[in-house]
Amino acid sequence: MADSGCARVSAREAISAVAGSFTEHRPAVRPAPADGPLGWSGYGESRARASARTGEEESVVYGTAAVGGRECVLVSFEFGFLGGSLGSRTGDRLEAAYTLAAERRLPLVSLVATGGSRMQEGMIAL
């Protein structure tokens, strides 16, 4: 397979590339079973490895930023965290980002890098 010359960047590297400033926000964490809502064996360990590898708690980082000199809410996906996949905690972060943007009447900018939803969480991931 030929090297495309494209290096994968982390969510925070992507933020640094487009934002003049960034203040991270985090929603309150809801308790969840270690192996997810379906009890998928090993899912908790997979999440822990993804967190250790990326330094992130989840596949999405969000906060307020200045992009092109304009204040906005910025969402950046961390593909290194389980392929940037969507789970219930990702959904919590996305919902919080949308709510923040609506409350502050700011545009929302998304830097998307995702492999889809997590089968380990079933319908809840959608």
Backbone as XML, in Angstrom:
<?xml version="1.0"?>
<chain id="A" units="angstrom">
  <residue number="1" name="MET">
    <atom name="N" x="0.841" y="-1.170" z="0.000"/>
    <atom name="CA" x="0.000" y="0.000" z="0.000"/>
    <atom name="C" x="0.892" y="1.241" z="0.000"/>
  </residue>
  <residue number="2" name="ALA">
    <atom name="N" x="0.607" y="2.179" z="-0.861"/>
    <atom name="CA" x="1.414" y="3.393" z="-0.980"/>
    <atom name="C" x="1.082" y="4.353" z="0.150"/>
  </residue>
  <residue number="3" name="ASP">
    <atom name="N" x="2.099" y="5.068" z="0.595"/>
    <atom name="CA" x="1.920" y="6.085" z="1.628"/>
    <atom name="C" x="1.284" y="7.306" z="0.985"/>
  </residue>
  <residue number="4" name="SER">
    <atom name="N" x="0.163" y="7.746" z="1.515"/>
    <atom name="CA" x="-0.545" y="8.895" z="0.948"/>
    <atom name="C" x="0.121" y="10.214" z="1.316"/>
  </residue>
  <residue number="5" name="GLY">
    <atom name="N" x="1.060" y="10.173" z="2.255"/>
    <atom name="CA" x="1.718" y="11.397" z="2.682"/>
    <atom name="C" x="0.898" y="12.182" z="3.693"/>
  </residue>
  <residue number="6" name="CYS">
    <atom name="N" x="-0.285" y="11.676" z="4.036"/>
    <atom name="CA" x="-1.149" y="12.356" z="4.995"/>
    <atom name="C" x="-0.910" y="11.784" z="6.384"/>
  </residue>
  <residue number="7" name="ALA">
    <atom name="N" x="-0.536" y="12.633" z="7.290"/>
    <atom name="CA" x="-0.344" y="12.206" z="8.671"/>
    <atom name="C" x="-1.632" y="12.454" z="9.433"/>
  </residue>
  <residue number="8" name="ARG">
    <atom name="N" x="-2.003" y="11.510" z="10.277"/>
    <atom name="CA" x="-3.195" y="11.685" z="11.099"/>
    <atom name="C" x="-2.857" y="12.674" z="12.206"/>
  </residue>
  <residue number="9" name="VAL">
    <atom name="N" x="-3.720" y="13.618" z="12.416"/>
    <atom name="CA" x="-3.522" y="14.585" z="13.491"/>
    <atom name="C" x="-4.539" y="14.303" z="14.593"/>
  </residue>
  <residue number="10" name="SER">
    <atom name="N" x="-4.156" y="14.616" z="15.799"/>
    <atom name="CA" x="-5.059" y="14.422" z="16.926"/>
    <atom name="C" x="-6.114" y="15.530" z="16.935"/>
  </residue>
  <residue number="11" name="ALA">
    <atom name="N" x="-7.119" y="15.335" z="17.759"/>
    <atom name="CA" x="-8.171" y="16.348" z="17.905"/>
    <atom name="C" x="-7.577" y="17.682" z="18.355"/>
  </residue>
  <residue number="12" name="ARG">
    <atom name="N" x="-6.650" y="17.630" z="19.278"/>
    <atom name="CA" x="-6.053" y="18.863" z="19.799"/>
    <atom name="C" x="-5.117" y="19.516" z="18.777"/>
  </residue>
  <residue number="13" name="GLU">
    <atom name="N" x="-4.432" y="18.702" z="17.965"/>
    <atom name="CA" x="-3.612" y="19.270" z="16.886"/>
    <atom name="C" x="-4.496" y="19.964" z="15.856"/>
  </residue>
  <residue number="14" name="ALA">
    <atom name="N" x="-5.640" y="19.365" z="15.553"/>
    <atom name="CA" x="-6.582" y="19.982" z="14.614"/>
    <atom name="C" x="-7.099" y="21.307" z="15.172"/>
  </residue>
  <residue number="15" name="ILE">
    <atom name="N" x="-7.395" y="21.320" z="16.458"/>
    <atom name="CA" x="-7.858" y="22.559" z="17.104"/>
    <atom name="C" x="-6.774" y="23.628" z="16.997"/>
  </residue>
  <residue number="16" name="SER">
    <atom name="N" x="-5.545" y="23.267" z="17.311"/>
    <atom name="CA" x="-4.438" y="24.221" z="17.246"/>
    <atom name="C" x="-4.222" y="24.764" z="15.844"/>
  </residue>
  <residue number="17" name="ALA">
    <atom name="N" x="-4.507" y="23.934" z="14.843"/>
    <atom name="CA" x="-4.305" y="24.352" z="13.455"/>
    <atom name="C" x="-5.320" y="25.393" z="12.994"/>
  </residue>
  <residue number="18" name="VAL">
    <atom name="N" x="-6.510" y="25.404" z="13.599"/>
    <atom name="CA" x="-7.558" y="26.321" z="13.116"/>
    <atom name="C" x="-7.944" y="27.411" z="14.101"/>
  </residue>
  <residue number="19" name="ALA">
    <atom name="N" x="-7.640" y="27.215" z="15.375"/>
    <atom name="CA" x="-8.120" y="28.149" z="16.394"/>
    <atom name="C" x="-7.006" y="29.036" z="16.935"/>
  </residue>
  <residue number="20" name="GLY">
    <atom name="N" x="-7.328" y="30.316" z="17.067"/>
    <atom name="CA" x="-6.393" y="31.243" z="17.686"/>
    <atom name="C" x="-6.388" y="31.105" z="19.194"/>
  </residue>
  <residue number="21" name="SER">
    <atom name="N" x="-7.505" y="30.648" z="19.740"/>
    <atom name="CA" x="-7.612" y="30.376" z="21.181"/>
    <atom name="C" x="-8.619" y="29.251" z="21.356"/>
  </residue>
  <residue number="22" name="PHE">
    <atom name="N" x="-8.529" y="28.562" z="22.492"/>
    <atom name="CA" x="-9.457" y="27.466" z="22.757"/>
    <atom name="C" x="-9.586" y="27.279" z="24.253"/>
  </residue>
  <residue number="23" name="THR">
    <atom name="N" x="-10.823" y="27.227" z="24.739"/>
    <atom name="CA" x="-11.117" y="26.934" z="26.131"/>
    <atom name="C" x="-11.993" y="25.702" z="26.164"/>
  </residue>
  <residue number="24" name="GLU">
    <atom name="N" x="-11.455" y="24.615" z="26.688"/>
    <atom name="CA" x="-12.193" y="23.357" z="26.712"/>
    <atom name="C" x="-13.337" y="23.394" z="27.710"/>
  </residue>
  <residue number="25" name="HIS">
    <atom name="N" x="-14.415" y="22.737" z="27.357"/>
    <atom name="CA" x="-15.566" y="22.539" z="28.241"/>
    <atom name="C" x="-15.772" y="21.034" z="28.378"/>
  </residue>
  <residue number="26" name="ARG">
    <atom name="N" x="-16.393" y="20.623" z="29.471"/>
    <atom name="CA" x="-16.709" y="19.208" z="29.687"/>
    <atom name="C" x="-18.067" y="19.110" z="30.351"/>
  </residue>
  <residue number="27" name="PRO">
    <atom name="N" x="-18.913" y="18.225" z="29.850"/>
    <atom name="CA" x="-20.209" y="18.043" z="30.522"/>
    <atom name="C" x="-20.021" y="17.193" z="31.771"/>
  </residue>
  <residue number="28" name="ALA">
    <atom name="N" x="-21.024" y="17.194" z="32.616"/>
    <atom name="CA" x="-21.005" y="16.300" z="33.779"/>
    <atom name="C" x="-21.001" y="14.865" z="33.274"/>
  </residue>
  <residue number="29" name="VAL">
    <atom name="N" x="-20.218" y="14.023" z="33.911"/>
    <atom name="CA" x="-20.119" y="12.620" z="33.495"/>
    <atom name="C" x="-21.238" y="11.825" z="34.157"/>
  </residue>
  <residue number="30" name="ARG">
    <atom name="N" x="-21.993" y="11.117" z="33.334"/>
    <atom name="CA" x="-23.028" y="10.230" z="33.854"/>
    <atom name="C" x="-22.399" y="8.868" z="34.138"/>
  </residue>
  <residue number="31" name="PRO">
    <atom name="N" x="-22.757" y="8.241" z="35.248"/>
    <atom name="CA" x="-22.215" y="6.909" z="35.510"/>
    <atom name="C" x="-22.690" y="5.924" z="34.438"/>
  </residue>
  <residue number="32" name="ALA">
    <atom name="N" x="-21.811" y="5.003" z="34.074"/>
    <atom name="CA" x="-22.152" y="3.982" z="33.086"/>
    <atom name="C" x="-21.474" y="2.676" z="33.476"/>
  </residue>
  <residue number="33" name="PRO">
    <atom name="N" x="-22.086" y="1.554" z="33.141"/>
    <atom name="CA" x="-21.452" y="0.269" z="33.436"/>
    <atom name="C" x="-20.094" y="0.170" z="32.740"/>
  </residue>
  <residue number="34" name="ALA">
    <atom name="N" x="-19.147" y="-0.505" z="33.359"/>
    <atom name="CA" x="-17.788" y="-0.604" z="32.823"/>
    <atom name="C" x="-17.757" y="-1.138" z="31.399"/>
  </residue>
  <residue number="35" name="ASP">
    <atom name="N" x="-18.577" y="-2.126" z="31.087"/>
    <atom name="CA" x="-18.588" y="-2.706" z="29.744"/>
    <atom name="C" x="-19.751" y="-2.181" z="28.912"/>
  </residue>
  <residue number="36" name="GLY">
    <atom name="N" x="-20.199" y="-0.966" z="29.233"/>
    <atom name="CA" x="-21.227" y="-0.323" z="28.442"/>
    <atom name="C" x="-22.625" y="-0.832" z="28.718"/>
  </residue>
  <residue number="37" name="PRO">
    <atom name="N" x="-23.618" y="-0.212" z="28.076"/>
    <atom name="CA" x="-25.017" y="-0.545" z="28.350"/>
    <atom name="C" x="-25.408" y="-1.965" z="27.942"/>
  </residue>
  <residue number="38" name="LEU">
    <atom name="N" x="-24.648" y="-2.578" z="27.026"/>
    <atom name="CA" x="-24.962" y="-3.941" z="26.598"/>
    <atom name="C" x="-24.142" y="-4.996" z="27.330"/>
  </residue>
  <residue number="39" name="GLY">
    <atom name="N" x="-23.221" y="-4.551" z="28.203"/>
    <atom name="CA" x="-22.360" y="-5.494" z="28.909"/>
    <atom name="C" x="-21.402" y="-6.208" z="27.963"/>
  </residue>
  <residue number="40" name="TRP">
    <atom name="N" x="-20.907" y="-5.499" z="26.961"/>
    <atom name="CA" x="-20.005" y="-6.055" z="25.940"/>
    <atom name="C" x="-18.659" y="-6.333" z="26.593"/>
  </residue>
  <residue number="41" name="SER">
    <atom name="N" x="-18.320" y="-7.579" z="26.737"/>
    <atom name="CA" x="-17.101" y="-7.980" z="27.421"/>
    <atom name="C" x="-15.858" y="-7.344" z="26.792"/>
  </residue>
  <residue number="42" name="GLY">
    <atom name="N" x="-15.051" y="-6.703" z="27.627"/>
    <atom name="CA" x="-13.811" y="-6.078" z="27.174"/>
    <atom name="C" x="-13.943" y="-4.644" z="26.704"/>
  </residue>
  <residue number="43" name="TYR">
    <atom name="N" x="-15.180" y="-4.138" z="26.620"/>
    <atom name="CA" x="-15.383" y="-2.769" z="26.149"/>
    <atom name="C" x="-14.736" y="-1.755" z="27.083"/>
  </residue>
  <residue number="44" name="GLY">
    <atom name="N" x="-14.861" y="-1.960" z="28.368"/>
    <atom name="CA" x="-14.241" y="-1.058" z="29.340"/>
    <atom name="C" x="-12.734" y="-1.008" z="29.177"/>
  </residue>
  <residue number="45" name="GLU">
    <atom name="N" x="-12.112" y="-2.159" z="28.951"/>
    <atom name="CA" x="-10.670" y="-2.205" z="28.738"/>
    <atom name="C" x="-10.280" y="-1.508" z="27.434"/>
  </residue>
  <residue number="46" name="SER">
    <atom name="N" x="-11.095" y="-1.663" z="26.403"/>
    <atom name="CA" x="-10.829" y="-0.983" z="25.120"/>
    <atom name="C" x="-10.865" y="0.530" z="25.298"/>
  </residue>
  <residue number="47" name="ARG">
    <atom name="N" x="-11.864" y="1.007" z="26.049"/>
    <atom name="CA" x="-11.960" y="2.452" z="26.323"/>
    <atom name="C" x="-10.743" y="2.921" z="27.115"/>
  </residue>
  <residue number="48" name="ALA">
    <atom name="N" x="-10.319" y="2.131" z="28.104"/>
    <atom name="CA" x="-9.157" y="2.501" z="28.930"/>
    <atom name="C" x="-7.884" y="2.567" z="28.079"/>
  </residue>
  <residue number="49" name="ARG">
    <atom name="N" x="-7.709" y="1.610" z="27.181"/>
    <atom name="CA" x="-6.533" y="1.628" z="26.291"/>
    <atom name="C" x="-6.582" y="2.834" z="25.363"/>
  </residue>
  <residue number="50" name="ALA">
    <atom name="N" x="-7.752" y="3.148" z="24.839"/>
    <atom name="CA" x="-7.896" y="4.304" z="23.952"/>
    <atom name="C" x="-7.570" y="5.596" z="24.699"/>
  </residue>
  <residue number="51" name="SER">
    <atom name="N" x="-8.004" y="5.678" z="25.945"/>
    <atom name="CA" x="-7.726" y="6.854" z="26.760"/>
    <atom name="C" x="-6.231" y="6.976" z="27.052"/>
  </residue>
  <residue number="52" name="ALA">
    <atom name="N" x="-5.604" y="5.864" z="27.391"/>
    <atom name="CA" x="-4.166" y="5.885" z="27.676"/>
    <atom name="C" x="-3.369" y="6.260" z="26.432"/>
  </residue>
  <residue number="53" name="ARG">
    <atom name="N" x="-3.782" y="5.755" z="25.281"/>
    <atom name="CA" x="-3.064" y="6.010" z="24.027"/>
    <atom name="C" x="-3.208" y="7.459" z="23.562"/>
  </residue>
  <residue number="54" name="THR">
    <atom name="N" x="-4.393" y="8.044" z="23.750"/>
    <atom name="CA" x="-4.656" y="9.387" z="23.221"/>
    <atom name="C" x="-4.578" y="10.492" z="24.263"/>
  </residue>
  <residue number="55" name="GLY">
    <atom name="N" x="-4.718" y="10.124" z="25.538"/>
    <atom name="CA" x="-4.781" y="11.133" z="26.584"/>
    <atom name="C" x="-6.156" y="11.774" z="26.696"/>
  </residue>
  <residue number="56" name="GLU">
    <atom name="N" x="-7.126" y="11.233" z="25.977"/>
    <atom name="CA" x="-8.490" y="11.780" z="25.992"/>
    <atom name="C" x="-9.434" y="10.868" z="26.761"/>
  </residue>
  <residue number="57" name="GLU">
    <atom name="N" x="-10.490" y="11.455" z="27.314"/>
    <atom name="CA" x="-11.507" y="10.689" z="28.033"/>
    <atom name="C" x="-12.574" y="10.152" z="27.094"/>
  </residue>
  <residue number="58" name="GLU">
    <atom name="N" x="-12.656" y="10.747" z="25.916"/>
    <atom name="CA" x="-13.715" y="10.397" z="24.964"/>
    <atom name="C" x="-13.262" y="10.788" z="23.564"/>
  </residue>
  <residue number="59" name="SER">
    <atom name="N" x="-14.058" y="10.450" z="22.562"/>
    <atom name="CA" x="-13.661" y="10.674" z="21.166"/>
    <atom name="C" x="-13.948" y="12.080" z="20.658"/>
  </residue>
  <residue number="60" name="VAL">
    <atom name="N" x="-14.469" y="12.946" z="21.499"/>
    <atom name="CA" x="-14.761" y="14.327" z="21.109"/>
    <atom name="C" x="-14.230" y="15.288" z="22.163"/>
  </residue>
  <residue number="61" name="VAL">
    <atom name="N" x="-13.596" y="16.342" z="21.675"/>
    <atom name="CA" x="-13.156" y="17.458" z="22.518"/>
    <atom name="C" x="-13.963" y="18.670" z="22.043"/>
  </residue>
  <residue number="62" name="TYR">
    <atom name="N" x="-14.469" y="19.482" z="22.971"/>
    <atom name="CA" x="-15.213" y="20.672" z="22.549"/>
    <atom name="C" x="-14.974" y="21.824" z="23.513"/>
  </residue>
  <residue number="63" name="GLY">
    <atom name="N" x="-15.251" y="23.010" z="23.023"/>
    <atom name="CA" x="-15.119" y="24.194" z="23.851"/>
    <atom name="C" x="-15.356" y="25.440" z="23.025"/>
  </residue>
  <residue number="64" name="THR">
    <atom name="N" x="-15.055" y="26.577" z="23.624"/>
    <atom name="CA" x="-15.169" y="27.845" z="22.907"/>
    <atom name="C" x="-13.819" y="28.167" z="22.297"/>
  </residue>
  <residue number="65" name="ALA">
    <atom name="N" x="-13.864" y="28.809" z="21.137"/>
    <atom name="CA" x="-12.632" y="29.080" z="20.401"/>
    <atom name="C" x="-12.801" y="30.335" z="19.567"/>
  </residue>
  <residue number="66" name="ALA">
    <atom name="N" x="-11.677" y="30.808" z="19.062"/>
    <atom name="CA" x="-11.678" y="31.869" z="18.057"/>
    <atom name="C" x="-11.134" y="31.248" z="16.778"/>
  </residue>
  <residue number="67" name="VAL">
    <atom name="N" x="-11.957" y="31.215" z="15.757"/>
    <atom name="CA" x="-11.566" y="30.685" z="14.451"/>
    <atom name="C" x="-11.729" y="31.817" z="13.444"/>
  </residue>
  <residue number="68" name="GLY">
    <atom name="N" x="-10.640" y="32.162" z="12.796"/>
    <atom name="CA" x="-10.690" y="33.278" z="11.853"/>
    <atom name="C" x="-11.079" y="34.577" z="12.524"/>
  </residue>
  <residue number="69" name="GLY">
    <atom name="N" x="-10.719" y="34.700" z="13.803"/>
    <atom name="CA" x="-11.038" y="35.906" z="14.561"/>
    <atom name="C" x="-12.469" y="35.964" z="15.064"/>
  </residue>
  <residue number="70" name="ARG">
    <atom name="N" x="-13.239" y="34.913" z="14.828"/>
    <atom name="CA" x="-14.644" y="34.897" z="15.255"/>
    <atom name="C" x="-14.853" y="33.868" z="16.356"/>
  </residue>
  <residue number="71" name="GLU">
    <atom name="N" x="-15.531" y="34.275" z="17.423"/>
    <atom name="CA" x="-15.821" y="33.359" z="18.519"/>
    <atom name="C" x="-16.816" y="32.300" z="18.058"/>
  </residue>
  <residue number="72" name="CYS">
    <atom name="N" x="-16.591" y="31.064" z="18.489"/>
    <atom name="CA" x="-17.477" y="29.967" z="18.119"/>
    <atom name="C" x="-17.371" y="28.859" z="19.157"/>
  </residue>
  <residue number="73" name="VAL">
    <atom name="N" x="-18.196" y="27.850" z="18.997"/>
    <atom name="CA" x="-18.043" y="26.607" z="19.735"/>
    <atom name="C" x="-17.399" y="25.645" z="18.755"/>
  </residue>
  <residue number="74" name="LEU">
    <atom name="N" x="-16.305" y="25.030" z="19.174"/>
    <atom name="CA" x="-15.521" y="24.160" z="18.307"/>
    <atom name="C" x="-15.574" y="22.730" z="18.833"/>
  </residue>
  <residue number="75" name="VAL">
    <atom name="N" x="-15.874" y="21.797" z="17.942"/>
    <atom name="CA" x="-15.923" y="20.369" z="18.249"/>
    <atom name="C" x="-14.865" y="19.697" z="17.392"/>
  </residue>
  <residue number="76" name="SER">
    <atom name="N" x="-14.033" y="18.863" z="18.012"/>
    <atom name="CA" x="-12.996" y="18.145" z="17.270"/>
    <atom name="C" x="-13.007" y="16.683" z="17.675"/>
  </residue>
  <residue number="77" name="PHE">
    <atom name="N" x="-13.085" y="15.799" z="16.681"/>
    <atom name="CA" x="-13.102" y="14.362" z="16.925"/>
    <atom name="C" x="-11.682" y="13.822" z="17.035"/>
  </residue>
  <residue number="78" name="GLU">
    <atom name="N" x="-11.491" y="12.911" z="17.975"/>
    <atom name="CA" x="-10.213" y="12.228" z="18.167"/>
    <atom name="C" x="-10.322" y="10.838" z="17.554"/>
  </residue>
  <residue number="79" name="PHE">
    <atom name="N" x="-9.817" y="10.686" z="16.314"/>
    <atom name="CA" x="-9.922" y="9.403" z="15.620"/>
    <atom name="C" x="-9.150" y="8.307" z="16.343"/>
  </residue>
  <residue number="80" name="GLY">
    <atom name="N" x="-8.102" y="8.669" z="17.053"/>
    <atom name="CA" x="-7.316" y="7.685" z="17.788"/>
    <atom name="C" x="-8.063" y="7.051" z="18.950"/>
  </residue>
  <residue number="81" name="PHE">
    <atom name="N" x="-9.198" y="7.628" z="19.334"/>
    <atom name="CA" x="-10.018" y="7.071" z="20.415"/>
    <atom name="C" x="-11.125" y="6.248" z="19.773"/>
  </residue>
  <residue number="82" name="LEU">
    <atom name="N" x="-10.865" y="4.950" z="19.635"/>
    <atom name="CA" x="-11.831" y="4.010" z="19.054"/>
    <atom name="C" x="-12.357" y="4.484" z="17.705"/>
  </residue>
  <residue number="83" name="GLY">
    <atom name="N" x="-11.450" y="4.978" z="16.872"/>
    <atom name="CA" x="-11.828" y="5.412" z="15.527"/>
    <atom name="C" x="-12.737" y="6.631" z="15.512"/>
  </residue>
  <residue number="84" name="GLY">
    <atom name="N" x="-12.658" y="7.442" z="16.574"/>
    <atom name="CA" x="-13.515" y="8.628" z="16.637"/>
    <atom name="C" x="-14.987" y="8.281" z="16.703"/>
  </residue>
  <residue number="85" name="SER">
    <atom name="N" x="-15.279" y="7.049" z="17.130"/>
    <atom name="CA" x="-16.654" y="6.557" z="17.102"/>
    <atom name="C" x="-17.536" y="7.226" z="18.144"/>
  </residue>
  <residue number="86" name="LEU">
    <atom name="N" x="-18.829" y="7.140" z="17.874"/>
    <atom name="CA" x="-19.834" y="7.773" z="18.725"/>
    <atom name="C" x="-20.400" y="6.778" z="19.728"/>
  </residue>
  <residue number="87" name="GLY">
    <atom name="N" x="-20.370" y="7.176" z="20.986"/>
    <atom name="CA" x="-20.996" y="6.423" z="22.060"/>
    <atom name="C" x="-21.876" y="7.376" z="22.852"/>
  </residue>
  <residue number="88" name="SER">
    <atom name="N" x="-22.468" y="6.894" z="23.917"/>
    <atom name="CA" x="-23.374" y="7.752" z="24.689"/>
    <atom name="C" x="-22.644" y="8.940" z="25.305"/>
  </residue>
  <residue number="89" name="ARG">
    <atom name="N" x="-21.416" y="8.737" z="25.759"/>
    <atom name="CA" x="-20.661" y="9.859" z="26.341"/>
    <atom name="C" x="-20.246" y="10.870" z="25.269"/>
  </residue>
  <residue number="90" name="THR">
    <atom name="N" x="-19.990" y="10.388" z="24.065"/>
    <atom name="CA" x="-19.724" y="11.300" z="22.949"/>
    <atom name="C" x="-20.967" y="12.139" z="22.707"/>
  </residue>
  <residue number="91" name="GLY">
    <atom name="N" x="-22.117" y="11.474" z="22.710"/>
    <atom name="CA" x="-23.389" y="12.177" z="22.526"/>
    <atom name="C" x="-23.609" y="13.241" z="23.582"/>
  </residue>
  <residue number="92" name="ASP">
    <atom name="N" x="-23.222" y="12.937" z="24.826"/>
    <atom name="CA" x="-23.338" y="13.939" z="25.897"/>
    <atom name="C" x="-22.511" y="15.179" z="25.568"/>
  </residue>
  <residue number="93" name="ARG">
    <atom name="N" x="-21.311" y="14.950" z="25.051"/>
    <atom name="CA" x="-20.432" y="16.074" z="24.705"/>
    <atom name="C" x="-20.985" y="16.863" z="23.516"/>
  </residue>
  <residue number="94" name="LEU">
    <atom name="N" x="-21.481" y="16.151" z="22.515"/>
    <atom name="CA" x="-22.042" y="16.842" z="21.354"/>
    <atom name="C" x="-23.272" y="17.654" z="21.753"/>
  </residue>
  <residue number="95" name="GLU">
    <atom name="N" x="-24.144" y="17.054" z="22.549"/>
    <atom name="CA" x="-25.329" y="17.770" z="23.014"/>
    <atom name="C" x="-24.932" y="19.015" z="23.809"/>
  </residue>
  <residue number="96" name="ALA">
    <atom name="N" x="-23.932" y="18.886" z="24.674"/>
    <atom name="CA" x="-23.476" y="20.029" z="25.465"/>
    <atom name="C" x="-22.896" y="21.117" z="24.568"/>
  </residue>
  <residue number="97" name="ALA">
    <atom name="N" x="-22.170" y="20.723" z="23.520"/>
    <atom name="CA" x="-21.599" y="21.707" z="22.598"/>
    <atom name="C" x="-22.705" y="22.443" z="21.850"/>
  </residue>
  <residue number="98" name="TYR">
    <atom name="N" x="-23.719" y="21.726" z="21.356"/>
    <atom name="CA" x="-24.829" y="22.352" z="20.640"/>
    <atom name="C" x="-25.595" y="23.294" z="21.560"/>
  </residue>
  <residue number="99" name="THR">
    <atom name="N" x="-25.807" y="22.849" z="22.809"/>
    <atom name="CA" x="-26.518" y="23.686" z="23.786"/>
    <atom name="C" x="-25.723" y="24.951" z="24.079"/>
  </residue>
  <residue number="100" name="LEU">
    <atom name="N" x="-24.418" y="24.814" z="24.267"/>
    <atom name="CA" x="-23.555" y="25.967" z="24.523"/>
    <atom name="C" x="-23.630" y="26.964" z="23.364"/>
  </residue>
  <residue number="101" name="ALA">
    <atom name="N" x="-23.554" y="26.457" z="22.150"/>
    <atom name="CA" x="-23.622" y="27.329" z="20.970"/>
    <atom name="C" x="-24.972" y="28.047" z="20.906"/>
  </residue>
  <residue number="102" name="ALA">
    <atom name="N" x="-26.042" y="27.337" z="21.178"/>
    <atom name="CA" x="-27.374" y="27.947" z="21.130"/>
    <atom name="C" x="-27.539" y="28.999" z="22.226"/>
  </residue>
  <residue number="103" name="GLU">
    <atom name="N" x="-27.109" y="28.673" z="23.443"/>
    <atom name="CA" x="-27.243" y="29.605" z="24.560"/>
    <atom name="C" x="-26.448" y="30.879" z="24.336"/>
  </residue>
  <residue number="104" name="ARG">
    <atom name="N" x="-25.262" y="30.747" z="23.760"/>
    <atom name="CA" x="-24.405" y="31.917" z="23.536"/>
    <atom name="C" x="-24.597" y="32.529" z="22.144"/>
  </residue>
  <residue number="105" name="ARG">
    <atom name="N" x="-25.481" y="31.935" z="21.368"/>
    <atom name="CA" x="-25.759" y="32.399" z="20.002"/>
    <atom name="C" x="-24.470" y="32.489" z="19.186"/>
  </residue>
  <residue number="106" name="LEU">
    <atom name="N" x="-23.708" y="31.386" z="19.232"/>
    <atom name="CA" x="-22.438" y="31.294" z="18.523"/>
    <atom name="C" x="-22.533" y="30.229" z="17.435"/>
  </residue>
  <residue number="107" name="PRO">
    <atom name="N" x="-21.759" y="30.404" z="16.359"/>
    <atom name="CA" x="-21.698" y="29.327" z="15.367"/>
    <atom name="C" x="-20.977" y="28.119" z="15.954"/>
  </residue>
  <residue number="108" name="LEU">
    <atom name="N" x="-21.302" y="26.947" z="15.437"/>
    <atom name="CA" x="-20.639" y="25.725" z="15.860"/>
    <atom name="C" x="-19.821" y="25.205" z="14.681"/>
  </residue>
  <residue number="109" name="VAL">
    <atom name="N" x="-18.542" y="24.955" z="14.933"/>
    <atom name="CA" x="-17.630" y="24.444" z="13.907"/>
    <atom name="C" x="-17.219" y="23.036" z="14.320"/>
  </residue>
  <residue number="110" name="SER">
    <atom name="N" x="-17.383" y="22.076" z="13.399"/>
    <atom name="CA" x="-17.019" y="20.684" z="13.688"/>
    <atom name="C" x="-15.853" y="20.249" z="12.820"/>
  </residue>
  <residue number="111" name="LEU">
    <atom name="N" x="-14.869" y="19.633" z="13.454"/>
    <atom name="CA" x="-13.744" y="19.011" z="12.769"/>
    <atom name="C" x="-13.973" y="17.510" z="12.909"/>
  </residue>
  <residue number="112" name="VAL">
    <atom name="N" x="-14.578" y="16.924" z="11.895"/>
    <atom name="CA" x="-15.095" y="15.562" z="11.979"/>
    <atom name="C" x="-14.084" y="14.534" z="11.490"/>
  </residue>
  <residue number="113" name="ALA">
    <atom name="N" x="-13.863" y="13.515" z="12.305"/>
    <atom name="CA" x="-13.037" y="12.356" z="11.956"/>
    <atom name="C" x="-13.614" y="11.179" z="12.742"/>
  </residue>
  <residue number="114" name="THR">
    <atom name="N" x="-14.569" y="10.481" z="12.149"/>
    <atom name="CA" x="-15.259" y="9.422" z="12.873"/>
    <atom name="C" x="-15.477" y="8.196" z="12.002"/>
  </residue>
  <residue number="115" name="GLY">
    <atom name="N" x="-15.469" y="7.067" z="12.654"/>
    <atom name="CA" x="-15.746" y="5.807" z="11.976"/>
    <atom name="C" x="-17.180" y="5.359" z="12.171"/>
  </residue>
  <residue number="116" name="GLY">
    <atom name="N" x="-18.020" y="6.187" z="12.777"/>
    <atom name="CA" x="-19.427" y="5.831" z="12.972"/>
    <atom name="C" x="-19.765" y="5.621" z="14.433"/>
  </residue>
  <residue number="117" name="SER">
    <atom name="N" x="-20.812" y="4.852" z="14.664"/>
    <atom name="CA" x="-21.264" y="4.621" z="16.046"/>
    <atom name="C" x="-20.660" y="3.330" z="16.582"/>
  </residue>
  <residue number="118" name="ARG">
    <atom name="N" x="-20.679" y="3.196" z="17.897"/>
    <atom name="CA" x="-20.086" y="2.031" z="18.568"/>
    <atom name="C" x="-21.098" y="0.904" z="18.709"/>
  </residue>
  <residue number="119" name="MET">
    <atom name="N" x="-20.806" y="-0.204" z="18.076"/>
    <atom name="CA" x="-21.688" y="-1.352" z="18.167"/>
    <atom name="C" x="-21.768" y="-1.869" z="19.600"/>
  </residue>
  <residue number="120" name="GLN">
    <atom name="N" x="-20.731" y="-1.603" z="20.413"/>
    <atom name="CA" x="-20.716" y="-2.072" z="21.794"/>
    <atom name="C" x="-21.792" y="-1.394" z="22.642"/>
  </residue>
  <residue number="121" name="GLU">
    <atom name="N" x="-22.378" y="-0.295" z="22.122"/>
    <atom name="CA" x="-23.413" y="0.408" z="22.871"/>
    <atom name="C" x="-24.792" y="0.283" z="22.233"/>
  </residue>
  <residue number="122" name="GLY">
    <atom name="N" x="-24.872" y="-0.418" z="21.137"/>
    <atom name="CA" x="-26.161" y="-0.628" z="20.490"/>
    <atom name="C" x="-26.831" y="0.656" z="20.091"/>
  </residue>
  <residue number="123" name="MET">
    <atom name="N" x="-28.147" y="0.704" z="20.193"/>
    <atom name="CA" x="-28.943" y="1.864" z="19.764"/>
    <atom name="C" x="-28.606" y="3.131" z="20.540"/>
  </residue>
  <residue number="124" name="ILE">
    <atom name="N" x="-28.123" y="2.989" z="21.766"/>
    <atom name="CA" x="-27.786" y="4.169" z="22.572"/>
    <atom name="C" x="-26.715" y="5.005" z="21.893"/>
  </residue>
  <residue number="125" name="ALA">
    <atom name="N" x="-25.823" y="4.367" z="21.141"/>
    <atom name="CA" x="-24.744" y="5.089" z="20.447"/>
    <atom name="C" x="-25.294" y="5.960" z="19.333"/>
  </residue>
  <residue number="126" name="LEU">
    <atom name="N" x="-26.468" y="5.655" z="18.844"/>
    <atom name="CA" x="-27.042" y="6.460" z="17.767"/>
    <atom name="C" x="-27.723" y="7.692" z="18.299"/>
  </residue>
</chain>
